[in-house]
């Protein structure tokens, strides 16, 4: 009987400790939430920067999103054309970014060693 009462008392004390810990966490959370909202309101009064087109020669009208969408749809319908467009895009990218990375240098060295060059 003593064991049962001791176990019951221990369980009860642990439950009370758990409830107190949870209550403390909830109170701490309630104390933090209003201060975060106050900080959010502080920055919303500042003017948002306008979105700018990176190339000043282009305007939104020149971009023609409908034509670009139709071009993408037509390209996607033909799998061979998709690969061709990808290769062209990759070539353009490599021309714009001529930096050779370590993988490209390794491929060149392998081609030299194997005599495929």
N, CA, C and O atoms as a printed pandas DataFrame, in Angstrom:
     atom_number atom_name residue_name chain_id  residue_number  x_coord  y_coord  z_coord
0              1         N          UNK        A               1    0.826   -1.194    0.000
1              2        CA          UNK        A               1    0.000    0.000    0.000
2              3         C          UNK        A               1    0.869    1.255    0.000
3              4         O          UNK        A               1    0.568    2.244   -0.668
4              5         N          UNK        A               2    1.971    1.184    0.781
5              6        CA          UNK        A               2    2.860    2.333    0.838
6              7         C          UNK        A               2    3.494    2.603   -0.534
7              8         O          UNK        A               2    3.667    3.755   -0.932
8              9         N          UNK        A               3    3.832    1.536   -1.238
9             10        CA          UNK        A               3    4.429    1.682   -2.561
10            11         C          UNK        A               3    3.457    2.358   -3.530
11            12         O          UNK        A               3    3.848    3.226   -4.311
12            13         N          UNK        A               4    2.207    1.957   -3.472
13            14        CA          UNK        A               4    1.193    2.518   -4.359
14            15         C          UNK        A               4    1.017    4.007   -4.062
15            16         O          UNK        A               4    0.967    4.823   -4.982
16            17         N          UNK        A               5    0.924    4.360   -2.783
17            18        CA          UNK        A               5    0.765    5.754   -2.418
18            19         C          UNK        A               5    2.001    6.569   -2.794
19            20         O          UNK        A               5    1.888    7.711   -3.237
20            21         N          UNK        A               6    3.175    5.976   -2.614
21            22        CA          UNK        A               6    4.409    6.676   -2.974
22            23         C          UNK        A               6    4.466    6.914   -4.488
23            24         O          UNK        A               6    4.820    8.007   -4.931
24            25         N          UNK        A               7    4.120    5.900   -5.274
25            26        CA          UNK        A               7    4.118    6.036   -6.726
26            27         C          UNK        A               7    3.065    7.055   -7.166
27            28         O          UNK        A               7    3.301    7.841   -8.085
28            29         N          UNK        A               8    1.910    7.039   -6.510
29            30        CA          UNK        A               8    0.853    7.984   -6.828
30            31         C          UNK        A               8    1.297    9.413   -6.506
31            32         O          UNK        A               8    1.051   10.336   -7.283
32            33         N          UNK        A               9    1.944    9.585   -5.370
33            34        CA          UNK        A               9    2.444   10.912   -4.985
34            35         C          UNK        A               9    3.511   11.401   -5.945
35            36         O          UNK        A               9    3.545   12.586   -6.278
36            37         N          UNK        A              10    4.381   10.509   -6.395
37            38        CA          UNK        A              10    5.437   10.880   -7.341
38            39         C          UNK        A              10    4.822   11.268   -8.695
39            40         O          UNK        A              10    5.241   12.251   -9.307
40            41         N          UNK        A              11    3.857   10.519   -9.147
41            42        CA          UNK        A              11    3.189   10.816  -10.403
42            43         C          UNK        A              11    2.457   12.151  -10.321
43            44         O          UNK        A              11    2.481   12.944  -11.262
44            45         N          UNK        A              12    1.807   12.388   -9.186
45            46        CA          UNK        A              12    1.090   13.637   -8.991
46            47         C          UNK        A              12    2.051   14.827   -8.982
47            48         O          UNK        A              12    1.757   15.866   -9.573
48            49         N          UNK        A              13    3.187   14.679   -8.319
49            50        CA          UNK        A              13    4.156   15.782   -8.268
50            51         C          UNK        A              13    4.754   16.043   -9.659
51            52         O          UNK        A              13    4.990   17.194  -10.027
52            53         N          UNK        A              14    4.995   14.990  -10.417
53            54        CA          UNK        A              14    5.510   15.173  -11.777
54            55         C          UNK        A              14    4.472   15.846  -12.663
55            56         O          UNK        A              14    4.821   16.681  -13.497
56            57         N          UNK        A              15    3.215   15.499  -12.495
57            58        CA          UNK        A              15    2.147   16.115  -13.285
58            59         C          UNK        A              15    2.027   17.603  -12.965
59            60         O          UNK        A              15    1.861   18.434  -13.857
60            61         N          UNK        A              16    2.113   17.922  -11.664
61            62        CA          UNK        A              16    2.031   19.333  -11.266
62            63         C          UNK        A              16    3.224   20.096  -11.829
63            64         O          UNK        A              16    3.069   21.220  -12.307
64            65         N          UNK        A              17    4.402   19.504  -11.777
65            66        CA          UNK        A              17    5.595   20.139  -12.327
66            67         C          UNK        A              17    5.451   20.361  -13.829
67            68         O          UNK        A              17    5.838   21.413  -14.338
68            69         N          UNK        A              18    4.903   19.390  -14.538
69            70        CA          UNK        A              18    4.698   19.507  -15.972
70            71         C          UNK        A              18    3.701   20.616  -16.301
71            72         O          UNK        A              18    3.936   21.397  -17.223
72            73         N          UNK        A              19    2.613   20.695  -15.577
73            74        CA          UNK        A              19    1.606   21.730  -15.804
74            75         C          UNK        A              19    2.198   23.107  -15.532
75            76         O          UNK        A              19    1.941   24.045  -16.287
76            77         N          UNK        A              20    2.975   23.245  -14.481
77            78        CA          UNK        A              20    3.606   24.537  -14.172
78            79         C          UNK        A              20    4.597   24.937  -15.267
79            80         O          UNK        A              20    4.661   26.107  -15.643
80            81         N          UNK        A              21    5.359   23.990  -15.774
81            82        CA          UNK        A              21    6.316   24.277  -16.846
82            83         C          UNK        A              21    5.592   24.727  -18.106
83            84         O          UNK        A              21    6.006   25.692  -18.749
84            85         N          UNK        A              22    4.518   24.037  -18.462
85            86        CA          UNK        A              22    3.741   24.426  -19.639
86            87         C          UNK        A              22    3.115   25.805  -19.463
87            88         O          UNK        A              22    3.089   26.598  -20.404
88            89         N          UNK        A              23    2.613   26.096  -18.269
89            90        CA          UNK        A              23    2.027   27.415  -18.013
90            91         C          UNK        A              23    3.082   28.506  -18.136
91            92         O          UNK        A              23    2.801   29.585  -18.657
92            93         N          UNK        A              24    4.286   28.234  -17.661
93            94        CA          UNK        A              24    5.373   29.203  -17.770
94            95         C          UNK        A              24    5.742   29.447  -19.229
95            96         O          UNK        A              24    5.992   30.586  -19.624
96            97         N          UNK        A              25    5.777   28.387  -20.030
97            98        CA          UNK        A              25    6.069   28.535  -21.457
98            99         C          UNK        A              25    4.991   29.340  -22.175
99           100         O          UNK        A              25    5.302   30.167  -23.032
100          101         N          UNK        A              26    3.737   29.106  -21.834
101          102        CA          UNK        A              26    2.644   29.846  -22.457
102          103         C          UNK        A              26    2.726   31.318  -22.088
103          104         O          UNK        A              26    2.536   32.183  -22.943
104          105         N          UNK        A              27    3.003   31.609  -20.839
105          106        CA          UNK        A              27    3.125   33.008  -20.411
106          107         C          UNK        A              27    4.310   33.687  -21.085
107          108         O          UNK        A              27    4.222   34.855  -21.465
108          109         N          UNK        A              28    5.400   32.977  -21.235
109          110        CA          UNK        A              28    6.564   33.542  -21.923
110          111         C          UNK        A              28    6.231   33.807  -23.387
111          112         O          UNK        A              28    6.645   34.825  -23.941
112          113         N          UNK        A              29    5.492   32.906  -24.012
113          114        CA          UNK        A              29    5.083   33.099  -25.400
114          115         C          UNK        A              29    4.166   34.284  -25.562
115          116         O          UNK        A              29    4.280   35.029  -26.536
116          117         N          UNK        A              30    3.261   34.473  -24.626
117          118        CA          UNK        A              30    2.354   35.621  -24.684
118          119         C          UNK        A              30    3.110   36.929  -24.485
119          120         O          UNK        A              30    2.725   37.957  -25.042
120          121         N          UNK        A              31    4.164   36.898  -23.710
121          122        CA          UNK        A              31    4.949   38.108  -23.482
122          123         C          UNK        A              31    5.765   38.471  -24.711
123          124         O          UNK        A              31    6.034   39.650  -24.940
124          125         N          UNK        A              32    6.166   37.490  -25.506
125          126        CA          UNK        A              32    7.000   37.738  -26.676
126          127         C          UNK        A              32    6.172   38.184  -27.873
127          128         O          UNK        A              32    6.626   39.038  -28.635
128          129         N          UNK        A              33    4.999   37.649  -28.064
129          130        CA          UNK        A              33    4.188   37.911  -29.250
130          131         C          UNK        A              33    3.863   39.396  -29.432
131          132         O          UNK        A              33    4.037   39.894  -30.544
132          133         N          UNK        A              34    3.404   40.134  -28.419
133          134        CA          UNK        A              34    3.090   41.554  -28.654
134          135         C          UNK        A              34    4.314   42.378  -29.057
135          136         O          UNK        A              34    4.186   43.307  -29.854
136          137         N          UNK        A              35    5.469   42.066  -28.536
137          138        CA          UNK        A              35    6.644   42.855  -28.906
138          139         C          UNK        A              35    7.029   42.608  -30.359
139          140         O          UNK        A              35    7.524   43.518  -31.023
140          141         N          UNK        A              36    6.814   41.407  -30.864
141          142        CA          UNK        A              36    7.112   41.140  -32.266
142          143         C          UNK        A              36    6.162   41.912  -33.175
143          144         O          UNK        A              36    6.593   42.424  -34.208
144          145         N          UNK        A              37    4.914   42.009  -32.827
145          146        CA          UNK        A              37    3.955   42.744  -33.636
146          147         C          UNK        A              37    4.310   44.224  -33.652
147          148         O          UNK        A              37    4.133   44.891  -34.672
148          149         N          UNK        A              38    4.808   44.745  -32.536
149          150        CA          UNK        A              38    5.191   46.148  -32.478
150          151         C          UNK        A              38    6.360   46.413  -33.419
151          152         O          UNK        A              38    6.401   47.459  -34.067
152          153         N          UNK        A              39    7.299   45.495  -33.505
153          154        CA          UNK        A              39    8.424   45.669  -34.413
154          155         C          UNK        A              39    7.978   45.587  -35.872
155          156         O          UNK        A              39    8.525   46.287  -36.725
156          157         N          UNK        A              40    7.001   44.749  -36.161
157          158        CA          UNK        A              40    6.535   44.609  -37.535
158          159         C          UNK        A              40    5.859   45.887  -38.001
159          160         O          UNK        A              40    6.023   46.271  -39.159
160          161         N          UNK        A              41    5.123   46.542  -37.162
161          162        CA          UNK        A              41    4.464   47.778  -37.535
162          163         C          UNK        A              41    5.439   48.912  -37.764
163          164         O          UNK        A              41    5.158   49.837  -38.527
164          165         N          UNK        A              42    6.568   48.845  -37.114
165          166        CA          UNK        A              42    7.576   49.889  -37.248
166          167         C          UNK        A              42    8.113   49.965  -38.668
167          168         O          UNK        A              42    8.330   51.061  -39.185
168          169         N          UNK        A              43    8.332   48.826  -39.306
169          170        CA          UNK        A              43    8.936   48.799  -40.628
170          171         C          UNK        A              43    7.917   48.951  -41.748
171          172         O          UNK        A              43    8.292   49.292  -42.870
172          173         N          UNK        A              44    6.654   48.710  -41.478
173          174        CA          UNK        A              44    5.654   48.793  -42.537
174          175         C          UNK        A              44    5.375   50.237  -42.952
175          176         O          UNK        A              44    4.840   50.469  -44.037
176          177         N          UNK        A              45    5.727   51.214  -42.108
177          178        CA          UNK        A              45    5.467   52.603  -42.457
178          179         C          UNK        A              45    6.473   53.133  -43.472
179          180         O          UNK        A              45    6.235   54.168  -44.095
180          181         N          UNK        A              46    7.587   52.440  -43.644
181          182        CA          UNK        A              46    8.585   52.885  -44.608
182          183         C          UNK        A              46    8.114   52.549  -46.020
183          184         O          UNK        A              46    7.421   51.555  -46.237
184          185         N          UNK        A              47    8.500   53.390  -46.973
185          186        CA          UNK        A              47    8.086   53.185  -48.362
186          187         C          UNK        A              47    8.817   51.982  -48.945
187          188         O          UNK        A              47   10.014   51.800  -48.723
188          189         N          UNK        A              48    8.090   51.174  -49.685
189          190        CA          UNK        A              48    8.685   50.013  -50.332
190          191         C          UNK        A              48    9.401   50.454  -51.601
191          192         O          UNK        A              48    8.865   51.282  -52.338
192          193         N          UNK        A              49   10.596   49.930  -51.883
193          194        CA          UNK        A              49   11.280   50.307  -53.117
194          195         C          UNK        A              49   10.523   49.764  -54.333
195          196         O          UNK        A              49    9.947   48.677  -54.292
196          197         N          UNK        A              50   10.539   50.537  -55.393
197          198        CA          UNK        A              50    9.836   50.116  -56.597
198          199         C          UNK        A              50   10.658   49.076  -57.337
199          200         O          UNK        A              50   11.888   49.117  -57.329
200          201         N          UNK        A              51    9.967   48.145  -57.975
201          202        CA          UNK        A              51   10.656   47.151  -58.785
202          203         C          UNK        A              51   11.158   47.821  -60.050
203          204         O          UNK        A              51   10.440   48.590  -60.688
204          205         N          UNK        A              52   12.386   47.524  -60.402
205          206        CA          UNK        A              52   12.974   48.145  -61.578
206          207         C          UNK        A              52   13.399   47.066  -62.567
207          208         O          UNK        A              52   13.793   45.968  -62.174
208          209         N          UNK        A              53   13.317   47.387  -63.840
209          210        CA          UNK        A              53   13.812   46.501  -64.874
210          211         C          UNK        A              53   15.317   46.719  -64.951
211          212         O          UNK        A              53   15.780   47.858  -65.023
212          213         N          UNK        A              54   16.073   45.639  -64.935
213          214        CA          UNK        A              54   17.524   45.766  -64.851
214          215         C          UNK        A              54   18.124   46.411  -66.085
215          216         O          UNK        A              54   19.125   47.120  -65.978
216          217         N          UNK        A              55   17.552   46.191  -67.231
217          218        CA          UNK        A              55   18.074   46.786  -68.452
218          219         C          UNK        A              55   17.222   48.002  -68.793
219          220         O          UNK        A              55   16.041   47.848  -69.105
220          221         N          UNK        A              56   17.788   49.210  -68.742
221          222        CA          UNK        A              56   16.970   50.394  -68.983
222          223         C          UNK        A              56   16.444   50.486  -70.415
223          224         O          UNK        A              56   15.481   51.210  -70.671
224          225         N          UNK        A              57   17.063   49.763  -71.351
225          226        CA          UNK        A              57   16.599   49.812  -72.736
226          227         C          UNK        A              57   15.284   49.060  -72.902
227          228         O          UNK        A              57   14.553   49.296  -73.864
228          229         N          UNK        A              58   14.977   48.153  -71.970
229          230        CA          UNK        A              58   13.754   47.364  -72.079
230          231         C          UNK        A              58   12.663   47.966  -71.206
231          232         O          UNK        A              58   12.924   48.411  -70.089
232          233         N          UNK        A              59   11.482   47.975  -71.706
233          234        CA          UNK        A              59   10.338   48.345  -70.891
234          235         C          UNK        A              59    9.426   47.123  -70.831
235          236         O          UNK        A              59    9.660   46.125  -71.513
236          237         N          UNK        A              60    8.408   47.213  -70.028
237          238        CA          UNK        A              60    7.523   46.062  -69.872
238          239         C          UNK        A              60    6.818   45.737  -71.180
239          240         O          UNK        A              60    6.570   44.568  -71.476
240          241         N          UNK        A              61    6.499   46.737  -71.952
241          242        CA          UNK        A              61    5.805   46.495  -73.215
242          243         C          UNK        A              61    6.693   45.731  -74.190
243          244         O          UNK        A              61    6.203   44.947  -75.003
244          245         N          UNK        A              62    8.014   45.964  -74.104
245          246        CA          UNK        A              62    8.937   45.285  -75.012
246          247         C          UNK        A              62    9.084   43.803  -74.671
247          248         O          UNK        A              62    9.451   43.000  -75.529
248          249         N          UNK        A              63    8.800   43.443  -73.428
249          250        CA          UNK        A              63    9.002   42.059  -73.004
250          251         C          UNK        A              63    7.972   41.112  -73.614
251          252         O          UNK        A              63    8.312   39.965  -73.907
252          253         N          UNK        A              64    6.748   41.539  -73.814
253          254        CA          UNK        A              64    5.670   40.774  -74.434
254          255         C          UNK        A              64    5.524   39.384  -73.816
255          256         O          UNK        A              64    5.931   38.393  -74.421
256          257         N          UNK        A              65    4.949   39.304  -72.619
257          258        CA          UNK        A              65    4.846   38.023  -71.922
258          259         C          UNK        A              65    3.986   36.993  -72.655
259          260         O          UNK        A              65    4.238   35.794  -72.534
260          261         N          UNK        A              66    2.988   37.427  -73.406
261          262        CA          UNK        A              66    2.124   36.478  -74.124
262          263         C          UNK        A              66    2.914   35.736  -75.189
263          264         O          UNK        A              66    2.757   34.525  -75.348
264          265         N          UNK        A              67    3.760   36.449  -75.920
265          266        CA          UNK        A              67    4.572   35.808  -76.963
266          267         C          UNK        A              67    5.592   34.861  -76.333
267          268         O          UNK        A              67    5.862   33.789  -76.875
268          269         N          UNK        A              68    6.148   35.248  -75.213
269          270        CA          UNK        A              68    7.107   34.380  -74.531
270          271         C          UNK        A              68    6.416   33.104  -74.044
271          272         O          UNK        A              68    6.983   32.015  -74.134
272          273         N          UNK        A              69    5.192   33.241  -73.529
273          274        CA          UNK        A              69    4.444   32.071  -73.078
274          275         C          UNK        A              69    4.148   31.125  -74.239
275          276         O          UNK        A              69    4.331   29.914  -74.114
276          277         N          UNK        A              70    3.693   31.669  -75.363
277          278        CA          UNK        A              70    3.381   30.837  -76.525
278          279         C          UNK        A              70    4.637   30.134  -77.046
279          280         O          UNK        A              70    4.576   28.981  -77.471
280          281         N          UNK        A              71    5.772   30.832  -77.011
281          282        CA          UNK        A              71    7.035   30.234  -77.440
282          283         C          UNK        A              71    7.411   29.059  -76.541
283          284         O          UNK        A              71    7.862   28.023  -77.030
284          285         N          UNK        A              72    7.229   29.211  -75.243
285          286        CA          UNK        A              72    7.547   28.136  -74.297
286          287         C          UNK        A              72    6.617   26.947  -74.509
287          288         O          UNK        A              72    7.061   25.800  -74.467
288          289         N          UNK        A              73    5.330   27.209  -74.735
289          290        CA          UNK        A              73    4.368   26.125  -74.963
290          291         C          UNK        A              73    4.720   25.359  -76.230
291          292         O          UNK        A              73    4.696   24.128  -76.239
292          293         N          UNK        A              74    5.046   26.076  -77.299
293          294        CA          UNK        A              74    5.409   25.410  -78.553
294          295         C          UNK        A              74    6.682   24.589  -78.398
295          296         O          UNK        A              74    6.788   23.495  -78.951
296          297         N          UNK        A              75    7.630   25.104  -77.662
297          298        CA          UNK        A              75    8.878   24.372  -77.432
298          299         C          UNK        A              75    8.625   23.116  -76.605
299          300         O          UNK        A              75    9.204   22.065  -76.882
300          301         N          UNK        A              76    7.771   23.215  -75.598
301          302        CA          UNK        A              76    7.515   22.083  -74.714
302          303         C          UNK        A              76    6.771   20.954  -75.411
303          304         O          UNK        A              76    6.848   19.810  -74.961
304          305         N          UNK        A              77    6.057   21.233  -76.489
305          306        CA          UNK        A              77    5.287   20.203  -77.174
306          307         C          UNK        A              77    6.169   19.299  -78.026
307          308         O          UNK        A              77    5.737   18.210  -78.404
308          309         N          UNK        A              78    7.385   19.716  -78.335
309          310        CA          UNK        A              78    8.283   18.925  -79.155
310          311         C          UNK        A              78    9.540   18.597  -78.341
311          312         O          UNK        A              78   10.362   19.483  -78.105
312          313         N          UNK        A              79    9.705   17.323  -77.903
313          314        CA          UNK        A              79   10.844   16.969  -77.048
314          315         C          UNK        A              79   12.210   17.216  -77.711
315          316         O          UNK        A              79   13.162   17.585  -77.022
316          317         N          UNK        A              80   12.319   17.024  -79.005
317          318        CA          UNK        A              80   13.595   17.255  -79.681
318          319         C          UNK        A              80   13.938   18.744  -79.666
319          320         O          UNK        A              80   15.101   19.123  -79.531
320          321         N          UNK        A              81   12.921   19.569  -79.804
321          322        CA          UNK        A              81   13.137   21.003  -79.795
322          323         C          UNK        A              81   13.535   21.486  -78.402
323          324         O          UNK        A              81   14.291   22.448  -78.269
324          325         N          UNK        A              82   13.028   20.821  -77.367
325          326        CA          UNK        A              82   13.374   21.189  -75.997
326          327         C          UNK        A              82   14.873   21.012  -75.780
327          328         O          UNK        A              82   15.533   21.881  -75.211
328          329         N          UNK        A              83   15.402   19.885  -76.237
329          330        CA          UNK        A              83   16.828   19.630  -76.070
330          331         C          UNK        A              83   17.653   20.631  -76.881
331          332         O          UNK        A              83   18.704   21.083  -76.426
332          333         N          UNK        A              84   17.185   20.974  -78.064
333          334        CA          UNK        A              84   17.895   21.933  -78.906
334          335         C          UNK        A              84   17.913   23.307  -78.242
335          336         O          UNK        A              84   18.951   23.969  -78.214
336          337         N          UNK        A              85   16.775   23.737  -77.709
337          338        CA          UNK        A              85   16.690   25.028  -77.038
338          339         C          UNK        A              85   17.573   25.035  -75.798
339          340         O          UNK        A              85   18.219   26.038  -75.494
340          341         N          UNK        A              86   17.600   23.906  -75.081
341          342        CA          UNK        A              86   18.454   23.807  -73.897
342          343         C          UNK        A              86   19.923   23.947  -74.283
343          344         O          UNK        A              86   20.670   24.673  -73.627
344          345         N          UNK        A              87   20.341   23.261  -75.339
345          346        CA          UNK        A              87   21.730   23.351  -75.780
346          347         C          UNK        A              87   22.090   24.779  -76.190
347          348         O          UNK        A              87   23.171   25.270  -75.867
348          349         N          UNK        A              88   21.180   25.441  -76.901
349          350        CA          UNK        A              88   21.425   26.829  -77.300
350          351         C          UNK        A              88   21.539   27.736  -76.080
351          352         O          UNK        A              88   22.397   28.616  -76.019
352          353         N          UNK        A              89   20.668   27.507  -75.123
353          354        CA          UNK        A              89   20.695   28.314  -73.910
354          355         C          UNK        A              89   21.991   28.080  -73.128
355          356         O          UNK        A              89   22.573   29.013  -72.576
356          357         N          UNK        A              90   22.427   26.827  -73.093
357          358        CA          UNK        A              90   23.670   26.497  -72.401
358          359         C          UNK        A              90   24.869   27.155  -73.089
359          360         O          UNK        A              90   25.773   27.654  -72.420
360          361         N          UNK        A              91   24.873   27.154  -74.424
361          362        CA          UNK        A              91   25.953   27.815  -75.161
362          363         C          UNK        A              91   25.971   29.312  -74.881
363          364         O          UNK        A              91   27.033   29.900  -74.675
364          365         N          UNK        A              92   24.792   29.924  -74.876
365          366        CA          UNK        A              92   24.710   31.357  -74.568
366          367         C          UNK        A              92   25.257   31.632  -73.168
367          368         O          UNK        A              92   26.008   32.584  -72.957
368          369         N          UNK        A              93   24.871   30.793  -72.229
369          370        CA          UNK        A              93   25.327   30.981  -70.857
370          371         C          UNK        A              93   26.844   30.866  -70.764
371          372         O          UNK        A              93   27.496   31.668  -70.096
372          373         N          UNK        A              94   27.395   29.870  -71.433
373          374        CA          UNK        A              94   28.846   29.685  -71.387
374          375         C          UNK        A              94   29.574   30.841  -72.068
375          376         O          UNK        A              94   30.683   31.191  -71.663
376          377         N          UNK        A              95   28.968   31.438  -73.096
377          378        CA          UNK        A              95   29.587   32.593  -73.734
378          379         C          UNK        A              95   29.558   33.814  -72.819
379          380         O          UNK        A              95   30.504   34.601  -72.788
380          381         N          UNK        A              96   28.476   33.960  -72.084
381          382        CA          UNK        A              96   28.364   35.085  -71.168
382          383         C          UNK        A              96   29.214   34.892  -69.921
383          384         O          UNK        A              96   29.672   35.869  -69.328
384          385         N          UNK        A              97   29.430   33.643  -69.517
385          386        CA          UNK        A              97   30.205   33.328  -68.312
386          387         C          UNK        A              97   31.361   32.410  -68.710
387          388         O          UNK        A              97   31.278   31.193  -68.542
388          389         N          UNK        A              98   32.432   32.992  -69.235
389          390        CA          UNK        A              98   33.511   32.164  -69.780
390          391         C          UNK        A              98   34.408   31.502  -68.731
391          392         O          UNK        A              98   35.355   30.808  -69.101
392          393         N          UNK        A              99   34.149   31.687  -67.465
393          394        CA          UNK        A              99   34.992   31.101  -66.436
394          395         C          UNK        A              99   34.917   29.576  -66.508
395          396         O          UNK        A              99   33.835   28.988  -66.531
396          397         N          UNK        A             100   36.085   28.962  -66.541
397          398        CA          UNK        A             100   36.105   27.503  -66.556
398          399         C          UNK        A             100   36.120   27.008  -65.120
399          400         O          UNK        A             100   36.880   27.503  -64.288
400          401         N          UNK        A             101   35.293   26.051  -64.845
401          402        CA          UNK        A             101   35.301   25.486  -63.517
402          403         C          UNK        A             101   36.201   24.262  -63.491
403          404         O          UNK        A             101   36.733   23.860  -64.525
404          405         N          UNK        A             102   36.370   23.683  -62.345
405          406        CA          UNK        A             102   37.295   22.564  -62.181
406          407         C          UNK        A             102   36.839   21.340  -62.966
407          408         O          UNK        A             102   37.671   20.562  -63.433
408          409         N          UNK        A             103   35.534   21.161  -63.118
409          410        CA          UNK        A             103   35.024   20.011  -63.869
410          411         C          UNK        A             103   35.397   20.152  -65.344
411          412         O          UNK        A             103   35.820   19.184  -65.975
412          413         N          UNK        A             104   35.240   21.353  -65.890
413          414        CA          UNK        A             104   35.578   21.578  -67.296
414          415         C          UNK        A             104   37.070   21.366  -67.520
415          416         O          UNK        A             104   37.464   20.769  -68.522
416          417         N          UNK        A             105   37.897   21.842  -66.609
417          418        CA          UNK        A             105   39.335   21.659  -66.736
418          419         C          UNK        A             105   39.694   20.176  -66.677
419          420         O          UNK        A             105   40.563   19.713  -67.416
420          421         N          UNK        A             106   39.024   19.434  -65.799
421          422        CA          UNK        A             106   39.282   18.000  -65.688
422          423         C          UNK        A             106   38.876   17.281  -66.973
423          424         O          UNK        A             106   39.581   16.384  -67.435
424          425         N          UNK        A             107   37.734   17.677  -67.551
425          426        CA          UNK        A             107   37.306   17.059  -68.808
426          427         C          UNK        A             107   38.320   17.330  -69.918
427          428         O          UNK        A             107   38.620   16.441  -70.714
428          429         N          UNK        A             108   38.848   18.553  -69.974
429          430        CA          UNK        A             108   39.860   18.891  -70.989
430          431         C          UNK        A             108   41.127   18.063  -70.798
431          432         O          UNK        A             108   41.713   17.580  -71.767
432          433         N          UNK        A             109   41.543   17.903  -69.548
433          434        CA          UNK        A             109   42.743   17.102  -69.276
434          435         C          UNK        A             109   42.533   15.635  -69.651
435          436         O          UNK        A             109   43.438   14.992  -70.182
436          437         N          UNK        A             110   41.333   15.104  -69.373
437          438        CA          UNK        A             110   41.046   13.710  -69.724
438          439         C          UNK        A             110   41.065   13.538  -71.239
439          440         O          UNK        A             110   41.570   12.536  -71.745
440          441         N          UNK        A             111   40.518   14.509  -71.961
441          442        CA          UNK        A             111   40.535   14.437  -73.419
442          443         C          UNK        A             111   41.960   14.491  -73.946
443          444         O          UNK        A             111   42.290   13.796  -74.907
444          445         N          UNK        A             112   42.809   15.309  -73.332
445          446        CA          UNK        A             112   44.211   15.378  -73.770
446          447         C          UNK        A             112   44.945   14.062  -73.514
447          448         O          UNK        A             112   45.698   13.583  -74.363
448          449         N          UNK        A             113   44.717   13.486  -72.335
449          450        CA          UNK        A             113   45.399   12.252  -71.967
450          451         C          UNK        A             113   44.934   11.091  -72.830
451          452         O          UNK        A             113   45.749   10.272  -73.255
452          453         N          UNK        A             114   43.646   11.009  -73.094
453          454        CA          UNK        A             114   43.130    9.887  -73.884
454          455         C          UNK        A             114   43.320   10.089  -75.370
455          456         O          UNK        A             114   43.111    9.158  -76.148
456          457         N          UNK        A             115   43.707   11.277  -75.781
457          458        CA          UNK        A             115   43.978   11.538  -77.196
458          459         C          UNK        A             115   42.730   11.795  -78.004
459          460         O          UNK        A             115   42.767   11.649  -79.226
460          461         N          UNK        A             116   41.636   12.168  -77.389
461          462        CA          UNK        A             116   40.395   12.421  -78.120
462          463         C          UNK        A             116   40.327   13.849  -78.636
463          464         O          UNK        A             116   39.363   14.212  -79.309
464          465         N          UNK        A             117   41.303   14.643  -78.342
465          466        CA          UNK        A             117   41.274   16.047  -78.733
466          467         C          UNK        A             117   41.694   16.257  -80.152
467          468         O          UNK        A             117   41.721   17.392  -80.627
